[in-house]
């Protein structure tokens, strides 16, 4: 994940959230892929990418949703959408 995140070079936490969601959906090994992520996945993404942990990862996911990068799924879950893929 670290190499992938470095290649995408997200400029802020919201872009980082979209990057983590994209990684989990399309890039992760097939047996670990998931269509939706939660706040724990985002914090784990911070750890794996060598970034500082987020103070409120759920709020970061919600902000990415409000900006149109992620779709809100079931309770606390978010999925990358076509806008966030770009």
Backbone as XML, in Angstrom:
<?xml version="1.0"?>
<chain id="A" units="angstrom">
  <residue number="1" name="UNK">
    <atom name="N" x="0.820" y="-1.187" z="0.000"/>
    <atom name="CA" x="0.000" y="0.000" z="0.000"/>
    <atom name="C" x="0.868" y="1.257" z="0.000"/>
  </residue>
  <residue number="2" name="UNK">
    <atom name="N" x="1.986" y="1.219" z="0.697"/>
    <atom name="CA" x="2.826" y="2.411" z="0.803"/>
    <atom name="C" x="3.271" y="2.901" z="-0.573"/>
  </residue>
  <residue number="3" name="UNK">
    <atom name="N" x="3.725" y="1.992" z="-1.415"/>
    <atom name="CA" x="4.170" y="2.365" z="-2.756"/>
    <atom name="C" x="3.013" y="2.921" z="-3.578"/>
  </residue>
  <residue number="4" name="UNK">
    <atom name="N" x="1.848" y="2.302" z="-3.467"/>
    <atom name="CA" x="0.680" y="2.772" z="-4.208"/>
    <atom name="C" x="0.305" y="4.188" z="-3.782"/>
  </residue>
  <residue number="5" name="UNK">
    <atom name="N" x="0.259" y="4.434" z="-2.478"/>
    <atom name="CA" x="-0.103" y="5.760" z="-1.963"/>
    <atom name="C" x="0.928" y="6.794" z="-2.401"/>
  </residue>
  <residue number="6" name="UNK">
    <atom name="N" x="2.199" y="6.448" z="-2.342"/>
    <atom name="CA" x="3.238" y="7.380" z="-2.781"/>
    <atom name="C" x="3.072" y="7.726" z="-4.261"/>
  </residue>
  <residue number="7" name="UNK">
    <atom name="N" x="2.699" y="6.743" z="-5.065"/>
    <atom name="CA" x="2.488" y="6.981" z="-6.490"/>
    <atom name="C" x="1.307" y="7.890" z="-6.763"/>
  </residue>
  <residue number="8" name="UNK">
    <atom name="N" x="0.258" y="7.762" z="-5.972"/>
    <atom name="CA" x="-0.933" y="8.607" z="-6.137"/>
    <atom name="C" x="-0.726" y="9.996" z="-5.541"/>
  </residue>
  <residue number="9" name="UNK">
    <atom name="N" x="0.125" y="10.100" z="-4.521"/>
    <atom name="CA" x="0.470" y="11.364" z="-3.886"/>
    <atom name="C" x="-0.761" y="12.190" z="-3.476"/>
  </residue>
  <residue number="10" name="UNK">
    <atom name="N" x="-1.625" y="11.652" z="-2.610"/>
    <atom name="CA" x="-2.792" y="12.426" z="-2.166"/>
    <atom name="C" x="-2.353" y="13.682" z="-1.417"/>
  </residue>
  <residue number="11" name="UNK">
    <atom name="N" x="-3.011" y="14.813" z="-1.720"/>
    <atom name="CA" x="-2.612" y="16.098" z="-1.155"/>
    <atom name="C" x="-3.257" y="16.411" z="0.185"/>
  </residue>
  <residue number="12" name="UNK">
    <atom name="N" x="-4.294" y="15.659" z="0.555"/>
    <atom name="CA" x="-4.952" y="15.908" z="1.836"/>
    <atom name="C" x="-5.588" y="14.609" z="2.328"/>
  </residue>
  <residue number="13" name="UNK">
    <atom name="N" x="-6.166" y="14.670" z="3.512"/>
    <atom name="CA" x="-6.729" y="13.460" z="4.123"/>
    <atom name="C" x="-7.903" y="12.897" z="3.331"/>
  </residue>
  <residue number="14" name="UNK">
    <atom name="N" x="-8.697" y="13.763" z="2.724"/>
    <atom name="CA" x="-9.850" y="13.305" z="1.946"/>
    <atom name="C" x="-9.378" y="12.545" z="0.709"/>
  </residue>
  <residue number="15" name="UNK">
    <atom name="N" x="-8.373" y="13.068" z="0.032"/>
    <atom name="CA" x="-7.811" y="12.359" z="-1.116"/>
    <atom name="C" x="-7.156" y="11.054" z="-0.671"/>
  </residue>
  <residue number="16" name="UNK">
    <atom name="N" x="-6.548" y="11.066" z="0.508"/>
    <atom name="CA" x="-5.959" y="9.841" z="1.042"/>
    <atom name="C" x="-7.041" y="8.793" z="1.275"/>
  </residue>
  <residue number="17" name="UNK">
    <atom name="N" x="-8.191" y="9.205" z="1.814"/>
    <atom name="CA" x="-9.298" y="8.270" z="2.049"/>
    <atom name="C" x="-9.751" y="7.640" z="0.733"/>
  </residue>
  <residue number="18" name="UNK">
    <atom name="N" x="-9.863" y="8.449" z="-0.322"/>
    <atom name="CA" x="-10.253" y="7.918" z="-1.630"/>
    <atom name="C" x="-9.183" y="6.959" z="-2.160"/>
  </residue>
  <residue number="19" name="UNK">
    <atom name="N" x="-7.921" y="7.271" z="-1.921"/>
    <atom name="CA" x="-6.825" y="6.408" z="-2.349"/>
    <atom name="C" x="-6.881" y="5.058" z="-1.645"/>
  </residue>
  <residue number="20" name="UNK">
    <atom name="N" x="-7.145" y="5.075" z="-0.345"/>
    <atom name="CA" x="-7.245" y="3.828" z="0.421"/>
    <atom name="C" x="-8.434" y="3.001" z="-0.068"/>
  </residue>
  <residue number="21" name="UNK">
    <atom name="N" x="-9.567" y="3.658" z="-0.308"/>
    <atom name="CA" x="-10.753" y="2.941" z="-0.798"/>
    <atom name="C" x="-10.470" y="2.320" z="-2.165"/>
  </residue>
  <residue number="22" name="UNK">
    <atom name="N" x="-9.794" y="3.062" z="-3.046"/>
    <atom name="CA" x="-9.438" y="2.543" z="-4.369"/>
    <atom name="C" x="-8.508" y="1.339" z="-4.236"/>
  </residue>
  <residue number="23" name="UNK">
    <atom name="N" x="-7.508" y="1.465" z="-3.382"/>
    <atom name="CA" x="-6.565" y="0.366" z="-3.177"/>
    <atom name="C" x="-7.291" y="-0.902" z="-2.743"/>
  </residue>
  <residue number="24" name="UNK">
    <atom name="N" x="-8.174" y="-0.769" z="-1.766"/>
    <atom name="CA" x="-8.876" y="-1.947" z="-1.253"/>
    <atom name="C" x="-9.798" y="-2.570" z="-2.300"/>
  </residue>
  <residue number="25" name="UNK">
    <atom name="N" x="-10.321" y="-1.770" z="-3.194"/>
    <atom name="CA" x="-11.256" y="-2.302" z="-4.189"/>
    <atom name="C" x="-10.564" y="-2.904" z="-5.404"/>
  </residue>
  <residue number="26" name="UNK">
    <atom name="N" x="-9.473" y="-2.269" z="-5.861"/>
    <atom name="CA" x="-8.892" y="-2.662" z="-7.143"/>
    <atom name="C" x="-7.454" y="-3.181" z="-7.096"/>
  </residue>
  <residue number="27" name="UNK">
    <atom name="N" x="-6.675" y="-2.816" z="-6.102"/>
    <atom name="CA" x="-5.241" y="-3.088" z="-6.124"/>
    <atom name="C" x="-4.818" y="-4.160" z="-5.120"/>
  </residue>
  <residue number="28" name="UNK">
    <atom name="N" x="-5.476" y="-4.239" z="-4.008"/>
    <atom name="CA" x="-5.109" y="-5.204" z="-2.957"/>
    <atom name="C" x="-5.128" y="-6.624" z="-3.523"/>
  </residue>
  <residue number="29" name="UNK">
    <atom name="N" x="-4.388" y="-7.528" z="-2.908"/>
    <atom name="CA" x="-4.453" y="-8.929" z="-3.346"/>
    <atom name="C" x="-5.906" y="-9.409" z="-3.387"/>
  </residue>
  <residue number="30" name="UNK">
    <atom name="N" x="-6.220" y="-10.217" z="-4.367"/>
    <atom name="CA" x="-7.612" y="-10.620" z="-4.626"/>
    <atom name="C" x="-8.326" y="-11.161" z="-3.393"/>
  </residue>
  <residue number="31" name="UNK">
    <atom name="N" x="-7.628" y="-11.892" z="-2.552"/>
    <atom name="CA" x="-8.296" y="-12.483" z="-1.388"/>
    <atom name="C" x="-8.551" y="-11.488" z="-0.260"/>
  </residue>
  <residue number="32" name="UNK">
    <atom name="N" x="-8.005" y="-10.275" z="-0.361"/>
    <atom name="CA" x="-8.242" y="-9.261" z="0.671"/>
    <atom name="C" x="-9.013" y="-8.051" z="0.158"/>
  </residue>
  <residue number="33" name="UNK">
    <atom name="N" x="-9.419" y="-8.072" z="-1.098"/>
    <atom name="CA" x="-10.165" y="-6.930" z="-1.649"/>
    <atom name="C" x="-11.512" y="-6.786" z="-0.981"/>
  </residue>
  <residue number="34" name="UNK">
    <atom name="N" x="-11.965" y="-5.536" z="-0.907"/>
    <atom name="CA" x="-13.289" y="-5.249" z="-0.367"/>
    <atom name="C" x="-13.857" y="-4.047" z="-1.098"/>
  </residue>
  <residue number="35" name="UNK">
    <atom name="N" x="-15.166" y="-4.011" z="-1.259"/>
    <atom name="CA" x="-15.802" y="-2.922" z="-1.994"/>
    <atom name="C" x="-16.031" y="-1.700" z="-1.122"/>
  </residue>
  <residue number="36" name="UNK">
    <atom name="N" x="-16.082" y="-1.883" z="0.191"/>
    <atom name="CA" x="-16.316" y="-0.767" z="1.111"/>
    <atom name="C" x="-15.260" y="-0.780" z="2.209"/>
  </residue>
  <residue number="37" name="UNK">
    <atom name="N" x="-14.933" y="0.420" z="2.704"/>
    <atom name="CA" x="-13.993" y="0.528" z="3.817"/>
    <atom name="C" x="-14.668" y="1.238" z="4.980"/>
  </residue>
  <residue number="38" name="UNK">
    <atom name="N" x="-14.082" y="1.082" z="6.154"/>
    <atom name="CA" x="-14.577" y="1.786" z="7.332"/>
    <atom name="C" x="-13.420" y="2.558" z="7.964"/>
  </residue>
  <residue number="39" name="UNK">
    <atom name="N" x="-13.690" y="3.179" z="9.103"/>
    <atom name="CA" x="-12.670" y="4.011" z="9.747"/>
    <atom name="C" x="-11.441" y="3.204" z="10.161"/>
  </residue>
  <residue number="40" name="UNK">
    <atom name="N" x="-11.636" y="1.947" z="10.527"/>
    <atom name="CA" x="-10.495" y="1.110" z="10.908"/>
    <atom name="C" x="-9.599" y="0.812" z="9.706"/>
  </residue>
  <residue number="41" name="UNK">
    <atom name="N" x="-10.209" y="0.593" z="8.537"/>
    <atom name="CA" x="-9.425" y="0.382" z="7.312"/>
    <atom name="C" x="-8.609" y="1.632" z="6.981"/>
  </residue>
  <residue number="42" name="UNK">
    <atom name="N" x="-9.215" y="2.800" z="7.194"/>
    <atom name="CA" x="-8.515" y="4.052" z="6.910"/>
    <atom name="C" x="-7.336" y="4.236" z="7.864"/>
  </residue>
  <residue number="43" name="UNK">
    <atom name="N" x="-7.526" y="3.944" z="9.141"/>
    <atom name="CA" x="-6.428" y="4.053" z="10.104"/>
    <atom name="C" x="-5.315" y="3.051" z="9.772"/>
  </residue>
  <residue number="44" name="UNK">
    <atom name="N" x="-5.696" y="1.842" z="9.383"/>
    <atom name="CA" x="-4.702" y="0.843" z="8.987"/>
    <atom name="C" x="-3.952" y="1.315" z="7.739"/>
  </residue>
  <residue number="45" name="UNK">
    <atom name="N" x="-4.664" y="1.983" z="6.835"/>
    <atom name="CA" x="-4.019" y="2.557" z="5.659"/>
    <atom name="C" x="-2.977" y="3.599" z="6.045"/>
  </residue>
  <residue number="46" name="UNK">
    <atom name="N" x="-3.289" y="4.408" z="7.044"/>
    <atom name="CA" x="-2.315" y="5.388" z="7.545"/>
    <atom name="C" x="-1.065" y="4.677" z="8.046"/>
  </residue>
  <residue number="47" name="UNK">
    <atom name="N" x="-1.270" y="3.635" z="8.818"/>
    <atom name="CA" x="-0.141" y="2.888" z="9.375"/>
    <atom name="C" x="0.716" y="2.280" z="8.268"/>
  </residue>
  <residue number="48" name="UNK">
    <atom name="N" x="0.068" y="1.626" z="7.313"/>
    <atom name="CA" x="0.799" y="0.958" z="6.235"/>
    <atom name="C" x="1.494" y="1.941" z="5.303"/>
  </residue>
  <residue number="49" name="UNK">
    <atom name="N" x="0.914" y="3.126" z="5.139"/>
    <atom name="CA" x="1.488" y="4.126" z="4.239"/>
    <atom name="C" x="2.503" y="5.025" z="4.936"/>
  </residue>
  <residue number="50" name="UNK">
    <atom name="N" x="2.653" y="4.862" z="6.249"/>
    <atom name="CA" x="3.607" y="5.686" z="6.976"/>
    <atom name="C" x="3.121" y="7.099" z="7.220"/>
  </residue>
  <residue number="51" name="UNK">
    <atom name="N" x="1.814" y="7.282" z="7.279"/>
    <atom name="CA" x="1.224" y="8.600" z="7.551"/>
    <atom name="C" x="0.793" y="8.676" z="9.008"/>
  </residue>
  <residue number="52" name="UNK">
    <atom name="N" x="0.686" y="9.894" z="9.500"/>
    <atom name="CA" x="0.185" y="10.098" z="10.863"/>
    <atom name="C" x="-1.258" y="9.618" z="10.942"/>
  </residue>
  <residue number="53" name="UNK">
    <atom name="N" x="-1.620" y="9.029" z="12.072"/>
    <atom name="CA" x="-2.991" y="8.554" z="12.257"/>
    <atom name="C" x="-3.939" y="9.741" z="12.283"/>
  </residue>
  <residue number="54" name="UNK">
    <atom name="N" x="-5.133" y="9.529" z="11.767"/>
    <atom name="CA" x="-6.147" y="10.581" z="11.718"/>
    <atom name="C" x="-6.817" y="10.720" z="13.081"/>
  </residue>
  <residue number="55" name="UNK">
    <atom name="N" x="-7.147" y="11.950" z="13.462"/>
    <atom name="CA" x="-7.819" y="12.173" z="14.745"/>
    <atom name="C" x="-9.250" y="11.664" z="14.711"/>
  </residue>
  <residue number="56" name="UNK">
    <atom name="N" x="-9.923" y="11.838" z="13.581"/>
    <atom name="CA" x="-11.306" y="11.387" z="13.450"/>
    <atom name="C" x="-11.492" y="10.768" z="12.060"/>
  </residue>
  <residue number="57" name="UNK">
    <atom name="N" x="-11.108" y="9.512" z="11.898"/>
    <atom name="CA" x="-11.155" y="8.896" z="10.567"/>
    <atom name="C" x="-12.564" y="8.813" z="9.985"/>
  </residue>
  <residue number="58" name="UNK">
    <atom name="N" x="-13.581" y="8.633" z="10.823"/>
    <atom name="CA" x="-14.948" y="8.595" z="10.298"/>
    <atom name="C" x="-15.295" y="9.932" z="9.658"/>
  </residue>
  <residue number="59" name="UNK">
    <atom name="N" x="-14.912" y="11.036" z="10.298"/>
    <atom name="CA" x="-15.200" y="12.361" z="9.740"/>
    <atom name="C" x="-14.493" y="12.546" z="8.403"/>
  </residue>
  <residue number="60" name="UNK">
    <atom name="N" x="-13.278" y="12.032" z="8.287"/>
    <atom name="CA" x="-12.551" y="12.115" z="7.016"/>
    <atom name="C" x="-13.311" y="11.371" z="5.920"/>
  </residue>
  <residue number="61" name="UNK">
    <atom name="N" x="-13.804" y="10.179" z="6.234"/>
    <atom name="CA" x="-14.596" y="9.421" z="5.259"/>
    <atom name="C" x="-15.874" y="10.171" z="4.906"/>
  </residue>
  <residue number="62" name="UNK">
    <atom name="N" x="-16.527" y="10.749" z="5.908"/>
    <atom name="CA" x="-17.764" y="11.491" z="5.671"/>
    <atom name="C" x="-17.490" y="12.730" z="4.815"/>
  </residue>
  <residue number="63" name="UNK">
    <atom name="N" x="-16.373" y="13.414" z="5.064"/>
    <atom name="CA" x="-16.003" y="14.568" z="4.244"/>
    <atom name="C" x="-15.749" y="14.149" z="2.795"/>
  </residue>
  <residue number="64" name="UNK">
    <atom name="N" x="-15.099" y="13.009" z="2.603"/>
    <atom name="CA" x="-14.875" y="12.504" z="1.242"/>
    <atom name="C" x="-16.211" y="12.199" z="0.569"/>
  </residue>
  <residue number="65" name="UNK">
    <atom name="N" x="-17.157" y="11.702" z="1.334"/>
    <atom name="CA" x="-18.509" y="11.460" z="0.817"/>
    <atom name="C" x="-19.165" y="12.782" z="0.424"/>
  </residue>
  <residue number="66" name="UNK">
    <atom name="N" x="-19.074" y="13.788" z="1.282"/>
    <atom name="CA" x="-19.679" y="15.091" z="0.994"/>
    <atom name="C" x="-19.069" y="15.747" z="-0.238"/>
  </residue>
  <residue number="67" name="UNK">
    <atom name="N" x="-17.802" y="15.468" z="-0.505"/>
    <atom name="CA" x="-17.140" y="16.018" z="-1.691"/>
    <atom name="C" x="-17.382" y="15.179" z="-2.940"/>
  </residue>
  <residue number="68" name="UNK">
    <atom name="N" x="-18.115" y="14.076" z="-2.791"/>
    <atom name="CA" x="-18.474" y="13.255" z="-3.939"/>
    <atom name="C" x="-17.455" y="12.200" z="-4.323"/>
  </residue>
  <residue number="69" name="UNK">
    <atom name="N" x="-16.446" y="11.962" z="-3.481"/>
    <atom name="CA" x="-15.416" y="10.975" z="-3.807"/>
    <atom name="C" x="-15.799" y="9.561" z="-3.391"/>
  </residue>
  <residue number="70" name="UNK">
    <atom name="N" x="-16.612" y="9.448" z="-2.346"/>
    <atom name="CA" x="-17.029" y="8.147" z="-1.826"/>
    <atom name="C" x="-18.541" y="8.094" z="-1.715"/>
  </residue>
  <residue number="71" name="UNK">
    <atom name="N" x="-19.095" y="6.913" z="-1.888"/>
    <atom name="CA" x="-20.519" y="6.676" z="-1.643"/>
    <atom name="C" x="-20.665" y="6.085" z="-0.255"/>
  </residue>
  <residue number="72" name="UNK">
    <atom name="N" x="-21.736" y="6.470" z="0.431"/>
    <atom name="CA" x="-21.997" y="5.942" z="1.769"/>
    <atom name="C" x="-22.777" y="4.646" z="1.637"/>
  </residue>
  <residue number="73" name="UNK">
    <atom name="N" x="-22.299" y="3.630" z="2.306"/>
    <atom name="CA" x="-22.968" y="2.335" z="2.298"/>
    <atom name="C" x="-23.691" y="2.106" z="3.604"/>
  </residue>
  <residue number="74" name="UNK">
    <atom name="N" x="-23.666" y="0.868" z="4.056"/>
    <atom name="CA" x="-24.282" y="0.547" z="5.335"/>
    <atom name="C" x="-23.520" y="1.238" z="6.461"/>
  </residue>
  <residue number="75" name="UNK">
    <atom name="N" x="-24.000" y="1.110" z="7.641"/>
    <atom name="CA" x="-23.486" y="1.799" z="8.825"/>
    <atom name="C" x="-21.957" y="1.881" z="8.882"/>
  </residue>
  <residue number="76" name="UNK">
    <atom name="N" x="-21.442" y="3.086" z="8.675"/>
    <atom name="CA" x="-20.012" y="3.326" z="8.802"/>
    <atom name="C" x="-19.152" y="2.865" z="7.649"/>
  </residue>
  <residue number="77" name="UNK">
    <atom name="N" x="-19.769" y="2.415" z="6.560"/>
    <atom name="CA" x="-19.016" y="1.919" z="5.407"/>
    <atom name="C" x="-19.102" y="2.901" z="4.242"/>
  </residue>
  <residue number="78" name="UNK">
    <atom name="N" x="-18.004" y="3.002" z="3.505"/>
    <atom name="CA" x="-17.930" y="3.908" z="2.365"/>
    <atom name="C" x="-17.255" y="3.188" z="1.205"/>
  </residue>
  <residue number="79" name="UNK">
    <atom name="N" x="-17.701" y="3.493" z="-0.017"/>
    <atom name="CA" x="-17.159" y="2.850" z="-1.216"/>
    <atom name="C" x="-16.696" y="3.911" z="-2.206"/>
  </residue>
  <residue number="80" name="UNK">
    <atom name="N" x="-15.614" y="3.627" z="-2.891"/>
    <atom name="CA" x="-15.122" y="4.520" z="-3.937"/>
    <atom name="C" x="-16.156" y="4.559" z="-5.059"/>
  </residue>
  <residue number="81" name="UNK">
    <atom name="N" x="-16.341" y="5.727" z="-5.661"/>
    <atom name="CA" x="-17.251" y="5.840" z="-6.802"/>
    <atom name="C" x="-16.457" y="6.304" z="-8.023"/>
  </residue>
  <residue number="82" name="UNK">
    <atom name="N" x="-17.142" y="6.520" z="-9.133"/>
    <atom name="CA" x="-16.441" y="6.869" z="-10.372"/>
    <atom name="C" x="-15.724" y="8.214" z="-10.266"/>
  </residue>
  <residue number="83" name="UNK">
    <atom name="N" x="-16.238" y="9.139" z="-9.472"/>
    <atom name="CA" x="-15.560" y="10.424" z="-9.278"/>
    <atom name="C" x="-14.275" y="10.204" z="-8.485"/>
  </residue>
  <residue number="84" name="UNK">
    <atom name="N" x="-14.366" y="9.437" z="-7.413"/>
    <atom name="CA" x="-13.200" y="9.168" z="-6.582"/>
    <atom name="C" x="-12.131" y="8.353" z="-7.285"/>
  </residue>
  <residue number="85" name="UNK">
    <atom name="N" x="-12.525" y="7.565" z="-8.281"/>
    <atom name="CA" x="-11.551" y="6.761" z="-9.027"/>
    <atom name="C" x="-10.625" y="7.634" z="-9.857"/>
  </residue>
  <residue number="86" name="UNK">
    <atom name="N" x="-11.068" y="8.831" z="-10.193"/>
    <atom name="CA" x="-10.264" y="9.712" z="-11.046"/>
    <atom name="C" x="-9.431" y="10.601" z="-10.251"/>
  </residue>
</chain>
